[in-house]
Amino acid sequence: MAPVDRRVKLWAWLVRQQGSVGTKTEADVIAMQARHTPANGMTNRIFGTVVPGTVVANRAITGPAGTSRCGSTVPPAPVPAGGR
């Protein structure tokens, strides 16, 4: 059998720790969604970083559990055509 890459093993471990959403109560799911998503070198490596010039704004959305924070991104303004 071929060896499994360490990144795949790490990803499998993280997914196992998360557990199935289907087995969680509604309160557990709401608490899980309310957690802050970390932004560090590791997450930037996995998911990529925000493109320079992009505006990131924190917004609040009202839902059944109250007000939840959510981050949203707005693409940068288009650069006007001109001398190239």
Secondary structure as GFF3:
##gff-version 3
##sequence-region A 1 84
A	DSSP	alpha_helix	6	18	.	.	.	ID=ss1
A	DSSP	three_ten_helix	21	23	.	.	.	ID=ss2
A	DSSP	alpha_helix	26	34	.	.	.	ID=ss3
A	DSSP	alpha_helix	41	47	.	.	.	ID=ss4
A	DSSP	beta_strand	55	63	.	.	.	ID=ss5
A	DSSP	beta_strand	66	74	.	.	.	ID=ss6
###
